[in-house]
Amino acid sequence: VLAISGGAPMASKFELKKSKNDKFVFNLLAGNGQVILTSEMYDSKASALNGIESVRKNAPNDGRYGRLCAKDGSPYFTLKAANGQVIGQSQMYSGEKARD
C-alpha cells in the first residue's frame, strides 16, 4: 500500500494497492478516510501512477463527471479523462444530493 498526498483542498490522499491478480488499483480517500473514487485496474504501477495524475488533472473539471444511477437506483459517479476513458468510479450514494 502506497499513500500519496492528493493535493486537493479537502486533504485527500491516494492509496495505491497491488491486487491478488497482480494488477494495481488506487482509491482516492477523503480526509476522514472514506473512499471517494476507486480506479480501474492497471497492469503496472507506472500506469496506475499515471491514472492518479489523470485524476488530479481532471477532477476539477465538472464536465469530466458522469452522474449515473445503478440498476437499483443508487446514484454514483464516474470520472473520465479528456479522451473519454473512465478513470474511476465512486461508491453508491443514498441519494443524488449526497452524490453531487
C-alpha positions as CSV (number, residue, x, y, z in Angstrom):
1,V,0.0,0.0,0.0
2,L,1.4,3.4,-1.0
3,A,-0.2,6.6,0.2
4,I,0.2,9.7,-1.9
5,S,-1.0,13.2,-1.0
6,G,-3.8,14.2,-3.2
7,G,-3.1,17.9,-3.4
8,A,-6.9,18.6,-3.4
9,P,-8.4,21.1,-1.0
10,M,-10.0,18.6,1.3
11,A,-6.8,16.9,2.5
12,S,-7.5,13.9,0.3
13,K,-4.9,11.2,-0.5
14,F,-4.5,8.4,-2.9
15,E,-3.9,4.8,-1.7
16,L,-2.3,2.5,-4.3
17,K,-2.6,-1.2,-3.9
18,K,-1.5,-4.4,-5.7
19,S,-4.4,-6.8,-6.1
20,K,-4.3,-10.6,-5.8
21,N,-4.2,-10.9,-9.6
22,D,-1.0,-8.7,-9.7
23,K,-2.9,-5.7,-11.1
24,F,-2.8,-2.2,-9.5
25,V,-5.7,-0.2,-8.2
26,F,-6.0,3.1,-6.4
27,N,-8.5,4.7,-4.2
28,L,-9.0,8.4,-3.6
29,L,-9.7,8.9,0.1
30,A,-11.3,11.9,1.8
31,G,-9.7,13.5,4.8
32,N,-11.8,11.2,7.0
33,G,-10.5,8.1,5.2
34,Q,-13.8,7.4,3.3
35,V,-13.3,6.2,-0.3
36,I,-14.4,8.8,-2.8
37,L,-13.3,7.1,-6.0
38,T,-11.9,3.6,-7.0
39,S,-9.8,3.3,-10.1
40,E,-10.0,0.9,-12.9
41,M,-7.4,-2.0,-12.8
42,Y,-3.9,-1.3,-14.2
43,D,-1.3,-3.7,-15.4
44,S,1.6,-1.8,-14.0
45,K,2.4,0.5,-11.1
46,A,3.6,3.2,-13.6
47,S,0.2,3.1,-15.3
48,A,-1.6,3.4,-12.0
49,L,0.5,6.4,-11.1
50,N,-0.4,8.0,-14.4
51,G,-4.1,7.3,-13.5
52,I,-3.6,9.2,-10.3
53,E,-2.1,12.1,-12.2
54,S,-5.1,12.0,-14.5
55,V,-7.5,12.2,-11.5
56,R,-5.6,15.3,-10.3
57,K,-5.8,16.9,-13.7
58,N,-9.5,16.0,-14.5
59,A,-11.2,16.1,-11.1
60,P,-11.5,20.0,-11.0
61,N,-13.4,19.9,-14.4
62,D,-17.2,19.3,-13.7
63,G,-17.6,18.2,-17.3
64,R,-15.5,15.1,-16.7
65,Y,-18.0,13.6,-14.3
66,G,-20.8,11.2,-15.4
67,R,-23.7,11.3,-12.9
68,L,-25.3,7.9,-13.1
69,C,-27.7,5.5,-11.3
70,A,-27.2,1.8,-10.8
71,K,-30.0,-0.7,-11.7
72,D,-31.3,-0.5,-8.1
73,G,-31.5,3.3,-8.4
74,S,-28.4,4.1,-6.3
75,P,-26.6,7.2,-7.6
76,Y,-22.9,7.1,-8.3
77,F,-20.4,9.0,-10.5
78,T,-17.6,8.2,-12.8
79,L,-14.6,10.4,-13.6
80,K,-13.4,10.4,-17.2
81,A,-10.1,11.6,-18.8
82,A,-10.1,14.0,-21.7
83,N,-10.2,11.1,-24.1
84,G,-13.4,9.8,-22.6
85,Q,-11.9,6.8,-20.8
86,V,-13.2,6.1,-17.3
87,I,-10.5,6.7,-14.7
88,G,-12.6,5.6,-11.7
89,Q,-16.0,5.2,-10.1
90,S,-17.5,6.3,-6.8
91,Q,-19.2,4.4,-4.2
92,M,-23.0,4.1,-4.3
93,Y,-24.8,7.0,-2.6
94,S,-28.0,7.2,-0.7
95,G,-29.4,9.9,-3.0
96,E,-28.5,12.4,-5.7
97,K,-27.8,15.2,-3.2
98,A,-25.2,13.0,-1.4
99,R,-23.6,12.2,-4.7
100,D,-23.5,15.7,-6.1
